[in-house]
Amino acid sequence: MIDDEAGQTTEQIDREAPFGDRVLLVIDGAALQVMPLPSTGTLTIGRASKCDVVIDSGSVSRHHANLLIAAEVEVEDVGSSNGTFVDGAKLPASKQVKLTIGVPFLVGAVTLMVQTRAGSRRETTPQASQLAALEQAAARIAIGRLAVVVIGEHGVGKERFAERVHEMSPRRAASFVRINCAAVSEPLLEAEMFGNEAMNKPGLIELADGGTAFLGDIDQLVPNLQQRLLRAIEDSAVRRGTSTSAGRPRPVDVRYVASTSKDLGSEVDSGRFRRDLYFRLAGASFNLPPLRDRRDEILPLAEQFIASAAGPLGRSFMFSDEAKQWLTAHDWPGNIRELRNACERAVLLATGALVERHHLMIESAAKAPPGQRFRSSPTIPPPPGFSSMPASDMPSQVRATVAELEKQRILEALDKCAGNQTRAAELLGISRRTLINRLDEYGIARPRKRDE
């Protein structure tokens, strides 16, 4: 049997059955164990040294639960003192419940998760990514009801991180509703968030009942709506707007995940954000590092993006060595959003199966000949001394395709920001003046001025 003090919790499993393609993650505080699972069999989980999976925690019984492994993986509580919880529900003794890959469950107060080897590989390498470490912590938080704040620069992946919190939570079968707190003017946003009683129209918070409401750019929420949001959180209810006042309270069960690119503590100190709302939302905070601080992740992400962009074309691509060097050396001020845009554009520009450096870098808009309609994003300037492929050398069909994609991105940004040109330009990662120039170039009517 396994020696409890030695901590070699996978030795017996290795002897008894061949490893499958799944592993068990055991997350106890800051400690993480990764245990290969056999293809089939039953493993005992508990504090006793005779168990197959030994967890040295006071919240875990000597023999706490069983893991039943076949085509699916199931867990069974065997009458433990502190219970086994799946999707937030405590299991009755001897009841077998299917586990979902990548979704955490609780044994006592310890978080466990079944994962594929591919999904856990980066966590087990010596140079584990910062984002993987944050996701491990998020897996523990996701099980509960705590509100979460995700902090990071624009384009760093805050919304996707919020989605992962939702996907790992017991609420994953319900809605993940996005609310952009910076997108529209106050009256429109109020109606969007809280609904309209006279029109019998539910708001987005009401539509998130049972699920998760993602509050993007929460720092941009105006004081009046900060007050209404605080009341909704405290009362677990929303009141739809009417012509004269707020309507009757409608109970909602919502988990709130907010994102911001600012230091909310400083916003509180300056009086721009309510202190009581801040403490309601910041049950747990995750600060996502910019892509320039996660250089080991750039190439894997870039390869995912070109594969995704190439799929509809029925083609496959790979990066040249020079392109790989440039990708990892670039600072990516626009973070993941900028990297994705560069890869999608490169797929359109590459004439063969190899993506070269000049496919990733298009000549700066400032250097384009007068009247030329094709422009590049100013977030990817060529390095000093490097002359990239002029737009005039590109096939006319490619120029037209890229121009159409850029036009579409502008229209989508304006739609998301309800015509607000300043916010649309920020979303696109360009200046407002550049946006106005492109509206003129593409013949897009400038939206009527709103709250700029």
BALO-515552 format. One record per residue (C-alpha): z, y, x. Coordinates in Angstrom, 1 decimal. Each point is the difference from the previous one (the first is absolute). Layout:
<pts>
+--------+--------+--------+
|      w |      v |      u |
+--------+--------+--------+
|      Z |      Y |      X |
...
+--------+--------+--------+
</pts>
This chain:
<pts>
+--------+--------+--------+
|      w |      v |      u |
+--------+--------+--------+
|    0.0 |    0.0 |    0.0 |
|   -0.3 |    3.7 |    0.9 |
|    2.8 |    1.6 |    2.0 |
|    1.1 |    3.0 |   -2.0 |
|    1.1 |    1.9 |    3.1 |
|   -3.2 |   -0.7 |    1.9 |
|   -2.0 |    1.7 |   -2.7 |
|   -3.0 |   -2.2 |    0.4 |
|   -0.7 |   -0.2 |   -3.7 |
|   -3.5 |   -1.4 |    0.2 |
|    0.5 |   -3.0 |    2.3 |
|    0.7 |   -2.5 |   -2.7 |
|   -2.9 |    1.1 |   -2.1 |
|   -2.3 |   -0.4 |    2.9 |
|    1.1 |   -3.6 |    0.5 |
|   -0.2 |   -1.0 |   -3.6 |
|   -3.4 |    1.5 |   -1.1 |
|   -3.0 |    1.8 |    1.4 |
|    0.0 |    3.8 |   -0.4 |
|   -2.1 |    1.4 |   -2.9 |
|   -1.6 |    3.4 |   -0.3 |
|    3.2 |    1.7 |   -1.3 |
|    3.2 |    1.3 |    1.5 |
|    3.4 |    1.1 |   -1.4 |
|    1.3 |    3.4 |    0.9 |
|    3.8 |    0.4 |   -0.1 |
|    1.0 |    3.7 |    0.1 |
|    3.8 |    0.5 |    0.4 |
|    0.8 |    3.6 |    0.9 |
|   -2.0 |    0.9 |    3.1 |
|   -0.5 |   -3.6 |    0.9 |
|   -3.2 |   -1.8 |   -0.7 |
|   -0.7 |   -3.8 |    0.3 |
|   -3.5 |   -1.4 |   -0.4 |
|    0.0 |   -3.8 |   -0.7 |
|   -3.2 |   -2.1 |   -0.3 |
|   -0.1 |   -2.1 |   -3.2 |
|   -1.3 |   -3.5 |   -0.3 |
|   -2.9 |   -0.7 |   -2.3 |
|    2.1 |   -2.0 |   -2.4 |
|    3.7 |   -0.9 |   -0.4 |
|    3.4 |    1.3 |   -1.1 |
|    2.0 |    2.3 |    2.3 |
|    3.7 |    0.7 |   -0.5 |
|    1.2 |    3.6 |    0.4 |
|    3.6 |    0.9 |    0.7 |
|    2.8 |    1.0 |    2.4 |
|    0.8 |   -3.5 |    1.1 |
|   -1.4 |   -1.3 |    3.3 |
|   -1.5 |   -3.0 |   -1.7 |
|   -2.4 |    2.1 |   -2.1 |
|   -3.6 |    0.2 |    1.0 |
|    0.1 |    3.8 |   -0.3 |
|    3.3 |    1.3 |    1.3 |
|    1.0 |    3.5 |   -1.1 |
|    3.2 |    1.2 |    1.6 |
|    1.2 |    2.4 |   -2.8 |
|    3.1 |    0.1 |   -2.0 |
|   -2.0 |    0.6 |   -3.2 |
|   -1.8 |   -3.4 |    0.5 |
|    1.6 |   -3.2 |   -1.2 |
|    0.2 |   -3.0 |    2.4 |
|   -2.8 |   -1.6 |   -2.0 |
|   -1.4 |    2.8 |   -2.0 |
|   -3.6 |   -0.9 |   -1.1 |
|   -3.0 |   -2.3 |    0.6 |
|   -3.5 |    1.0 |    0.9 |
|   -2.6 |   -2.4 |   -1.6 |
|   -3.3 |    0.1 |    1.9 |
|   -3.3 |   -1.3 |   -1.3 |
|   -3.2 |    1.8 |   -1.0 |
|    2.5 |    2.6 |   -1.4 |
|    3.4 |    0.9 |    1.4 |
|    3.0 |   -0.1 |   -2.4 |
|    3.6 |    0.9 |    0.4 |
|    3.0 |   -1.7 |   -1.7 |
|    3.6 |    1.2 |    0.0 |
|    2.4 |   -2.9 |    0.3 |
|    3.1 |    1.7 |   -1.5 |
|    0.7 |    2.7 |    2.6 |
|    2.9 |    2.4 |   -0.2 |
|   -2.1 |    3.2 |    0.3 |
|   -3.3 |   -1.1 |   -1.6 |
|   -3.7 |   -0.1 |    0.8 |
|   -2.1 |    2.8 |   -1.5 |
|   -3.8 |    0.0 |   -0.6 |
|   -1.6 |    3.1 |   -1.5 |
|    3.5 |    1.5 |   -0.5 |
|    1.1 |   -2.9 |   -2.2 |
|    2.8 |   -2.4 |    1.0 |
|   -1.1 |   -3.6 |   -0.1 |
|    1.9 |   -2.6 |   -2.1 |
|    1.2 |   -2.9 |    2.2 |
|   -2.6 |   -2.7 |    0.5 |
|   -2.9 |    2.0 |   -1.5 |
|   -3.1 |    0.1 |    2.2 |
|   -1.9 |    3.3 |    0.1 |
|   -3.4 |    0.6 |    1.7 |
|    0.0 |    2.6 |    2.9 |
|   -2.8 |    2.4 |    0.6 |
|   -1.4 |    0.4 |    3.5 |
|    1.2 |    3.3 |    1.5 |
|    2.6 |    0.8 |   -2.8 |
|    3.6 |   -0.1 |    1.1 |
|    2.8 |   -1.9 |   -1.7 |
|    3.8 |    0.0 |    0.6 |
|    2.3 |   -2.7 |    1.2 |
|    3.4 |    1.5 |   -0.5 |
|   -0.4 |    3.5 |    1.7 |
|   -2.7 |   -1.2 |    2.4 |
|   -3.7 |    0.7 |   -0.5 |
|   -2.5 |   -2.8 |    0.4 |
|   -3.8 |    0.0 |   -0.3 |
|   -2.7 |   -2.7 |    0.2 |
|   -3.0 |    1.4 |    1.9 |
|   -3.2 |   -1.4 |    1.4 |
|   -0.3 |   -0.3 |    3.8 |
|   -2.7 |    2.6 |    0.0 |
|    2.1 |    2.4 |   -2.0 |
|    3.0 |   -0.4 |    2.3 |
|   -1.8 |   -0.2 |    3.4 |
|    0.4 |    3.6 |    0.8 |
|    3.8 |    0.0 |   -0.8 |
|    0.5 |   -2.9 |    2.4 |
|   -1.8 |    1.4 |    3.0 |
|    2.1 |    1.8 |    2.7 |
|   -1.8 |    3.3 |   -0.7 |
|    0.5 |   -0.1 |   -3.8 |
|   -1.5 |    3.0 |   -1.7 |
|    2.2 |    2.8 |   -1.2 |
|   -1.4 |   -0.3 |   -3.5 |
|    0.8 |   -3.7 |   -0.1 |
|    3.6 |    0.8 |    0.8 |
|    0.1 |    2.6 |   -2.7 |
|   -1.5 |   -2.5 |   -2.5 |
|    2.7 |   -2.5 |    0.9 |
|    2.6 |    2.6 |   -1.0 |
|   -2.0 |    0.9 |   -3.1 |
|    0.1 |   -3.7 |   -1.0 |
|    3.8 |    0.2 |   -0.3 |
|    0.0 |    3.3 |   -1.9 |
|   -2.8 |   -1.2 |   -2.4 |
|    2.2 |   -2.6 |   -1.6 |
|    2.4 |    2.6 |   -1.4 |
|   -0.4 |    3.1 |   -2.1 |
|    0.5 |    2.8 |    2.6 |
|   -2.4 |    2.9 |   -0.1 |
|   -2.0 |    0.4 |    3.3 |
|   -1.4 |    2.9 |    1.9 |
|   -3.0 |   -0.6 |    2.4 |
|   -0.5 |    2.6 |    2.6 |
|   -3.0 |    0.5 |    2.3 |
|   -3.0 |    2.1 |    0.9 |
|   -3.0 |    0.3 |   -2.3 |
|   -2.2 |   -3.1 |    0.1 |
|    2.7 |   -2.2 |    1.6 |
|    0.1 |   -2.5 |   -2.9 |
|    3.0 |    1.1 |   -2.1 |
|   -1.6 |   -1.1 |   -3.3 |
|   -0.9 |   -3.4 |    1.3 |
|    3.6 |   -0.4 |    1.3 |
|    1.3 |    0.9 |   -3.4 |
|   -2.3 |   -2.6 |   -1.5 |
|    1.5 |   -2.6 |    2.3 |
|    3.5 |    0.9 |   -1.2 |
|   -1.2 |   -0.6 |   -3.5 |
|   -1.8 |   -3.2 |    0.9 |
|    3.1 |   -1.5 |    1.6 |
|    2.2 |    1.0 |   -2.9 |
|    0.9 |   -1.8 |   -3.2 |
|   -2.1 |    2.7 |   -1.8 |
|   -3.3 |   -1.0 |    1.6 |
|   -1.4 |   -1.5 |   -3.3 |
|    0.5 |    3.5 |   -1.6 |
|   -1.9 |    3.2 |    0.6 |
|   -0.1 |    2.0 |    3.3 |
|   -0.7 |    3.5 |   -1.3 |
|   -1.2 |    2.8 |    2.3 |
|    1.1 |    3.6 |   -0.7 |
|   -1.4 |    2.7 |    2.3 |
|    2.5 |    2.8 |    0.0 |
|   -2.3 |    2.4 |    1.8 |
|   -3.2 |   -0.7 |   -2.0 |
|    0.0 |    2.3 |   -3.0 |
|    1.7 |    3.1 |   -1.4 |
|    3.5 |   -0.2 |   -1.4 |
|   -0.8 |   -0.2 |   -3.7 |
|   -2.6 |   -2.8 |    0.6 |
|    2.3 |   -1.9 |    2.3 |
|    2.9 |    0.3 |   -2.5 |
|   -2.2 |   -1.5 |   -2.8 |
|   -1.3 |   -2.7 |    2.4 |
|    3.5 |   -1.0 |    1.1 |
|    1.9 |    0.2 |   -3.2 |
|   -2.6 |   -0.3 |   -2.8 |
|   -0.6 |    2.0 |   -3.1 |
|    2.0 |   -0.6 |   -3.2 |
|   -2.4 |    1.7 |   -2.4 |
|   -2.9 |   -2.1 |    1.2 |
|    2.1 |   -3.2 |    0.2 |
|   -1.1 |   -0.2 |    3.7 |
|    2.3 |   -1.8 |    2.5 |
|    0.3 |    1.5 |    3.5 |
|   -0.4 |   -1.9 |    3.2 |
|    3.7 |   -0.6 |    0.5 |
|    0.1 |   -1.6 |   -3.5 |
|   -3.0 |   -2.2 |    1.0 |
|    1.9 |   -1.1 |    3.1 |
|    2.7 |   -1.6 |   -2.2 |
|    1.1 |   -3.3 |    1.6 |
|   -1.9 |    0.8 |    3.1 |
|   -0.2 |    2.7 |    2.8 |
|   -0.9 |    3.7 |   -0.2 |
|   -1.4 |    1.3 |    3.3 |
|    0.6 |    3.7 |    0.4 |
|   -2.5 |    1.2 |    2.6 |
|    0.7 |    3.3 |    1.8 |
|    3.4 |    0.3 |   -1.7 |
|    0.8 |    3.1 |    2.1 |
|   -2.7 |    1.8 |   -2.0 |
|    1.7 |   -0.5 |   -3.4 |
|    0.9 |    3.4 |   -1.5 |
|    3.7 |    0.7 |   -0.8 |
|   -0.4 |   -0.3 |   -3.8 |
|   -1.5 |   -3.5 |    0.4 |
|    2.6 |   -0.9 |    2.6 |
|    2.6 |    0.6 |   -2.7 |
|   -1.8 |   -2.1 |   -2.6 |
|   -0.5 |   -2.8 |    2.5 |
|    3.7 |    0.0 |    0.9 |
|    0.9 |   -0.3 |   -3.6 |
|   -2.4 |   -2.8 |   -0.6 |
|    1.5 |   -1.9 |    3.0 |
|    3.6 |    0.6 |   -1.1 |
|   -0.6 |   -0.9 |   -3.6 |
|   -2.4 |   -2.8 |    0.6 |
|   -2.1 |    1.7 |   -2.7 |
|   -2.8 |    2.4 |   -0.4 |
|   -0.6 |    2.7 |   -2.6 |
|   -3.5 |    0.8 |   -0.9 |
|   -1.0 |    3.7 |   -0.2 |
|   -0.5 |    1.8 |   -3.2 |
|   -1.1 |    3.5 |   -0.9 |
|    3.6 |    1.2 |   -0.1 |
|    2.2 |   -2.4 |    1.9 |
|    0.4 |   -3.4 |    1.5 |
|   -0.4 |   -2.9 |   -2.5 |
|    2.5 |   -2.9 |   -0.7 |
|    1.1 |   -2.1 |    3.0 |
|   -2.0 |   -3.2 |    0.6 |
|    1.7 |   -2.6 |    2.1 |
|   -1.9 |   -1.1 |    3.2 |
|    0.8 |   -2.4 |    2.8 |
|   -1.8 |    1.4 |    3.0 |
|    0.4 |   -0.2 |    3.7 |
|   -1.0 |    3.2 |    1.8 |
|   -1.7 |    0.0 |    3.4 |
|   -0.8 |    3.5 |    1.3 |
|   -2.1 |    1.1 |    3.0 |
|    0.1 |    3.2 |    2.0 |
|   -1.5 |    1.3 |    3.2 |
|    2.9 |    2.5 |    0.4 |
|    3.7 |   -0.3 |    1.0 |
|    1.6 |   -0.1 |   -3.4 |
|    3.4 |    0.8 |    1.5 |
|   -1.5 |    3.3 |    1.3 |
|   -1.6 |    0.7 |   -3.4 |
|    3.5 |   -0.5 |   -1.6 |
|    1.6 |    2.4 |    2.5 |
|   -2.6 |    2.6 |   -0.6 |
|    0.5 |   -0.2 |   -3.8 |
|   -3.5 |   -1.3 |   -0.8 |
|    1.2 |   -3.4 |   -1.1 |
|    2.9 |   -1.0 |   -2.1 |
|    2.9 |   -1.6 |    2.0 |
|    1.0 |   -2.2 |   -3.0 |
|   -3.6 |   -1.3 |   -0.4 |
|   -0.3 |   -0.7 |    3.7 |
|    3.1 |   -2.2 |   -0.1 |
|   -1.3 |   -1.8 |   -3.1 |
|   -3.3 |   -0.8 |    1.6 |
|    1.0 |   -0.7 |    3.6 |
|    1.9 |   -3.3 |   -0.7 |
|   -2.0 |   -1.3 |    3.0 |
|   -2.3 |    2.0 |    2.3 |
|   -2.9 |   -1.4 |    2.1 |
|   -1.6 |    2.2 |    2.6 |
|   -3.5 |   -1.3 |    0.8 |
|   -1.2 |    0.8 |    3.6 |
|   -3.4 |    1.6 |    0.4 |
|   -2.9 |   -2.2 |    1.2 |
|    0.1 |    1.5 |    3.5 |
|    3.4 |   -1.5 |    0.5 |
|   -1.3 |   -3.4 |   -1.2 |
|   -2.9 |   -0.5 |    2.3 |
|    0.3 |   -3.8 |    0.0 |
|   -0.9 |    0.1 |   -3.7 |
|   -3.2 |    2.1 |    0.3 |
|   -2.4 |   -2.7 |    0.9 |
|    1.2 |   -2.5 |   -2.6 |
|   -0.2 |    2.7 |   -2.7 |
|   -3.4 |    1.1 |    1.2 |
|   -1.3 |   -3.6 |   -0.2 |
|    1.3 |   -0.3 |   -3.5 |
|   -1.7 |    3.2 |   -1.0 |
|   -3.4 |   -0.9 |    1.4 |
|    0.2 |   -3.5 |   -1.6 |
|    0.8 |    1.6 |   -3.4 |
|   -2.8 |    2.6 |    0.3 |
|   -2.5 |   -2.6 |    1.2 |
|    0.7 |   -2.5 |   -2.9 |
|   -2.1 |    1.7 |   -2.6 |
|   -2.9 |    0.3 |    2.5 |
|    0.1 |   -3.8 |    0.7 |
|    0.3 |    0.7 |    3.7 |
|    2.6 |   -0.4 |    2.8 |
|    0.9 |    2.3 |    2.8 |
|    2.0 |    0.1 |    3.2 |
|    1.1 |    2.8 |    2.3 |
|   -1.4 |    0.5 |    3.5 |
|    2.5 |    0.2 |    2.8 |
|   -0.7 |    3.8 |    0.4 |
|    0.7 |    0.4 |   -3.8 |
|    3.2 |   -1.9 |    0.3 |
|    1.2 |    2.2 |    2.9 |
|   -0.8 |    3.1 |   -1.9 |
|    1.7 |   -1.2 |   -3.2 |
|    3.3 |   -0.7 |    1.9 |
|   -0.2 |    3.2 |    2.0 |
|   -0.6 |    2.3 |   -3.0 |
|    3.1 |    1.7 |   -1.4 |
|   -1.1 |   -0.3 |   -3.7 |
|    1.5 |    3.1 |   -1.4 |
|   -1.1 |   -1.1 |   -3.5 |
|    1.7 |   -3.4 |    0.6 |
|   -1.1 |   -3.1 |   -2.0 |
|   -2.2 |    2.1 |   -2.4 |
|   -1.9 |    1.4 |    2.9 |
|   -0.4 |   -3.4 |    1.7 |
|   -1.3 |   -1.5 |   -3.2 |
|   -2.5 |    2.8 |   -0.6 |
|   -1.3 |   -0.3 |    3.6 |
|   -0.5 |   -3.8 |   -0.3 |
|   -1.7 |    0.2 |   -3.4 |
|   -2.4 |    2.7 |    1.4 |
|   -0.6 |   -2.1 |    3.1 |
|   -1.1 |   -3.0 |   -2.1 |
|   -2.7 |    2.2 |   -1.6 |
|   -1.2 |    1.4 |    3.3 |
|   -0.1 |   -3.2 |    2.0 |
|   -3.6 |   -1.4 |    0.1 |
|    1.1 |   -3.4 |    1.5 |
|    3.1 |   -2.1 |   -0.1 |
|    1.8 |    2.0 |    2.7 |
|    2.0 |    3.1 |   -0.8 |
|   -0.3 |    2.4 |    3.0 |
|    2.1 |    3.0 |    0.8 |
|   -2.6 |    2.5 |   -1.2 |
|    0.0 |   -1.7 |   -3.4 |
|    3.7 |    1.0 |   -0.3 |
|   -0.5 |    3.6 |    1.2 |
|   -2.6 |    2.2 |   -1.7 |
|   -0.9 |    3.4 |    1.4 |
|    2.3 |    2.8 |   -1.1 |
|   -1.0 |    2.1 |   -3.0 |
|    0.2 |    3.1 |    2.2 |
|   -2.8 |   -1.3 |    2.2 |
|   -2.4 |   -1.0 |   -2.8 |
|   -3.3 |    1.9 |   -0.2 |
|   -0.1 |    2.8 |   -2.6 |
|   -0.7 |   -1.3 |   -3.5 |
|    0.7 |   -3.6 |    0.8 |
|    1.7 |   -1.7 |   -2.9 |
|    1.7 |   -2.9 |    1.9 |
|    3.4 |    0.9 |    1.3 |
|    2.8 |   -2.0 |    1.6 |
|    3.7 |    0.0 |   -0.7 |
|    1.6 |    2.6 |    2.4 |
|    2.9 |   -2.5 |    0.5 |
|   -2.1 |   -2.1 |    2.3 |
|   -1.4 |    2.5 |    2.7 |
|   -1.8 |   -1.5 |    3.0 |
|    2.0 |    0.0 |    3.2 |
|   -0.8 |    2.6 |    2.8 |
|   -3.2 |   -0.9 |    1.8 |
|   -1.2 |   -2.5 |   -2.5 |
|   -3.2 |    0.6 |   -2.0 |
|   -0.2 |   -2.3 |   -3.1 |
|   -3.1 |   -1.0 |   -1.9 |
|   -1.5 |    3.1 |   -1.6 |
|   -0.4 |   -0.2 |   -3.8 |
|   -3.7 |    0.6 |    0.4 |
|   -0.3 |   -3.3 |    1.8 |
|    1.4 |   -1.9 |   -2.9 |
|   -2.3 |   -1.7 |   -2.5 |
|   -0.6 |    2.2 |   -2.9 |
|    1.3 |   -2.6 |   -2.4 |
|    3.3 |   -0.2 |    1.9 |
|    0.3 |    3.7 |    0.0 |
|   -0.5 |    0.1 |   -3.8 |
|    2.4 |   -2.8 |   -0.6 |
|    2.8 |    1.5 |    2.1 |
|   -0.6 |    3.4 |   -1.6 |
|    0.3 |   -1.6 |   -3.5 |
|    3.2 |   -1.7 |    1.0 |
|    1.4 |    3.3 |    1.3 |
|   -1.0 |    1.7 |   -3.2 |
|    1.7 |   -2.7 |   -2.1 |
|    3.2 |    0.3 |    2.1 |
|    0.0 |    3.8 |   -0.7 |
|   -0.5 |   -0.6 |   -3.7 |
|    2.8 |   -2.6 |   -0.1 |
|    2.4 |    2.3 |    1.9 |
|   -0.7 |    2.9 |   -2.4 |
|    0.6 |   -2.3 |   -3.0 |
|    3.3 |   -1.3 |    1.5 |
|    1.1 |    3.6 |    0.6 |
|   -1.2 |    1.3 |   -3.4 |
|   -2.4 |    2.4 |    1.7 |
|    2.6 |    1.5 |    2.4 |
|   -2.2 |    0.7 |    3.1 |
|    2.9 |    0.5 |    2.4 |
|    1.6 |   -3.3 |   -0.8 |
|   -3.4 |   -1.8 |   -0.1 |
|   -0.7 |    1.2 |    3.5 |
|    3.4 |   -1.2 |    1.2 |
|   -0.7 |   -3.4 |   -1.6 |
|   -3.3 |   -0.2 |    1.8 |
|    1.5 |    1.1 |    3.3 |
|   -2.3 |    3.1 |    0.3 |
|    0.6 |    3.8 |   -0.3 |
|   -0.5 |    1.8 |   -3.3 |
|   -2.9 |    2.0 |    1.5 |
|   -1.7 |   -3.3 |    1.1 |
|    0.4 |   -1.3 |   -3.5 |
|   -1.5 |    3.1 |   -1.6 |
|   -3.0 |   -0.2 |    2.4 |
|   -0.6 |   -3.6 |   -0.9 |
|    0.2 |    0.8 |   -3.7 |
|   -2.8 |    2.4 |    0.5 |
|   -2.0 |   -2.4 |    2.2 |
|    0.2 |   -2.8 |   -2.6 |
|   -0.6 |    2.2 |   -3.0 |
|    3.4 |   -0.7 |   -1.5 |
|    1.2 |    2.7 |   -2.3 |
|    3.2 |    1.5 |    1.3 |
|    2.9 |   -0.7 |   -2.5 |
|    1.5 |    2.9 |   -1.8 |
|    3.0 |    1.4 |    1.9 |
|    3.4 |   -1.5 |   -0.9 |
|    3.3 |    0.0 |    1.7 |
|   -1.2 |    0.1 |    3.6 |
+--------+--------+--------+
</pts>
